[in-house]
Amino acid sequence: MILWPATIICLGLGPVDLLGLKETSPGARLPAGWEIQPVKNVAPPLISVHASDSAPVLRIEGAGTAAWLHRSFRLEAGSGGGRLRWSWRVLETPANADLRRKDRDDSAIRLFVIFGNPRGLFTKSGRIIFYSTGGQEPPDFAGRSHVNGRIQIIRTVGADRLGEWVELEVDPEEDYRRIWGRNAPSIAAVGLMQDTDQTGTRAIAEVRRIEWVSDGAMPVPSG
């Protein structure tokens, strides 16, 4: 049984803090409002909230592991849109990873957006965009997931930024239109993933911020 955490209903104006580290004590396994979903037959990575440079971060580390981390985030279609911003760094990247190859499709950290069905990770409905750190593939790589045709992968940064905090910003609805050629349905959830189960090698990544920025009314927490 999948238990989904309280939903943030985004009605506009941000930034809306989606990571929730300010409400989470150091030493916690997950930030407040987040859930973990294991990958079948694969052990999850180690996940913890701790201080880095006197600020809280979410740290994910593992070797031959994988898991989905997610929280509900409701943004209705046609609400005016917005942008997803986040900050992460990779301290160790899976050796020989390559997003183009099924047998080496690993990533130290991925941020994903679920459109449509809030349980789109686990059912045949809904579509997902993965914004992934990369390996040996070209810097501009984008393509369909080897696991599921409803999942699209977009490479963000590679191993050349190892150890560096990287600030990223995307427009998920615009990316959806570009990929699937039609307007995006409602956004139902956001999440993070680290997977090293293909290469069996080690990865360490930290995330210090995920936020939604838009125009309009203030967001209202729900549930």
N, C-alpha and C positions, 0 to 999 in steps of 0.2 A: 504494500500500500504506500502510495506517495503522498506525503503530507506537505502541502504547499504553505509557505509562511505568509504573514500578513502582506497585503498588496499595497503598493504605493500607486495611487491614481494620480497621474500627472495632468493637471489642467492648464499648465503653462509656466510662466516665469520661473527661472531657476537662479543659480544652479540647484538641482535636487541631488542631495547626497545619496547615492545608491549603495556605496560600500559599507557605510555605517560603523567605521572604526571608532568614531568619537563616543559611541554608545556601548563600546565593547571593552572589557577589561583585558589587559595584557595576560597572556597565558590561555585565553579562550581558544577553543579549536576553530571556531568560525565567528565571523562578525554577526551581530544581531540581525535577525531577519533572513539569514541565509540557511540553505539546506544542502546536503550532499547526497548525490545519487551515485552508487558504485557502478562501474562498468563490469558487465558479467564476466566472471571467471578471472578478474584482474584485481589485485590488491590496490587500495587507494594510496595516494602519496601522503606524506606527513603534512598536516595543515595546522597553522597556529598564528595567533596574533601576538606580535611582540614589538618592542621598541627598537627603532633604527634611527640613529642620529636624533634621538630624543623625541621622535614622532612615531605613532603607531603604524605598522604595516602588516599586511597579510602575507605570510611566507608559505610557499608550497615547494616541497622537495621530495624527490623520489627517484627510483631506478626500476624500470620494468613495471611501472604502476600507471594508474589512470583513474580519474573520477570526474563527475560533473558537479560543479558548485553553482547554485542558482538562487535567485530571488524573484518574486513576482513584481512586475512593474507594468501597470496598465496605462497605455497611451492610445486613445481611440483614433481610428483612421480619420483623416481630415481635420484633425484638431489644430493644425497649424504647423506641425512638425517641430523639429529641433535638432540638436546635435549631442552626440555622446562624447564625453571627454574622459580621459583616464591617464594615469601615470604609473608606469611599471619599470622594473629593471630585471634583466636576466643575469644571474651570477654564474650559472653553469648551464650550458646548452647540450641537448642530446647529441652525442657523437654520430656523425654521418647521417643526420636527419635530412629528409628531402620530401617536401610536401607534394611533389609530383608522383612519388612512388608509394604504392600501397604497403610495401614491406619496410618502408622507412618513414612513414607519415607520422612523425612525432613532433611535438612542440613543447618548449619550456613553459609557455603560457599562451592561452587563447582567451579572448573575450568574445562571447557570442550573444546574439540577439534573437529571440524567438518571436515570430510573427504568427498571428492567428490563434490557434489553439494553445492555451497556456501549458498544456501537457504535450506540446509539439515535439519535445525530446523523445518521448516514449510512446507515441502513437504514429499513425500514418498520415495525420493531418498536421498542418502548420509547416512553415519553412524557417530556416535558420541561416544566419550569416555568421561565420567564424572570422574574426580578425586575429591572425596568428603570427607569432614570431616564427622565423624561418630558419632554414639551414642551407643546403646546397642548391636550392632552386633559384631561378633568376629573381632579382629584386622586385620586378613588377608582376610576379606570378599571381594568378587568380584562376580558380577552377572548381569543378564539382568535387565534392568529397568522395573518397573511395568507399565509404561506408554507406552513404545514402544520397540519392539524387536530389533530395529536398534540402541538402546542406551545401552551401557555397563557401569556399575558403578564399580569403583575401590576405595575402602576405603583408605584414606591416614593416617590421624591421628584422635584420638578420644578426648573425653572430658578431658583426663588426661593431655593434653597440654594446658589447658585453660589459657588464659592470656599471653601465651608465643609466641614470634615470631618463626615461624617454616619455615625452608628453605627446599624446595622440588625440586627434579629434576627427570624428566621422559623422556623416549624415546617413543613418541606416535606411531611412525611407527612400532617399535618393538612390542609394546603392541597390535597394530592392527593385526600384523601377528600372535601373540600368541592367540588372542581371536577368529579371524575369519579364521585362517588357510591359508591366502594368503597375498600377498604383498599389502601394503596400496596404495590407490589412492592418488591424490594430497590433501594436506591440504588446506582448503578453508577459515577457520576462527577459532578464539579462542574466548572464552567468560567466563563469571562468572555468577553464579546464587546463590541466597539465596531463600530457600523455607521453609515456616513454616505453610503452609496452611492445612496440614494434622493434626498436633498436635494443631495448634492455639496458640502455645506458642512463647516466644520471643527469638530472636537471634540478636547478634551484632558481626560483623566481620570486619577486616581491611586488606587491601592488599597494600603493598608498592612497589612491583616489580613483573613484569612478563617479561621474556626475552627469546629469542630464541638464542641458541648457536650452530654453525655449522662450518664446514670447507669449504673453497672455496672462491669465490669472495664476494665483499661487497654487502649488500642488497641495493635495489633501491626502494624508495617510488614511488608509482604510483597513478594516479587518482586524 
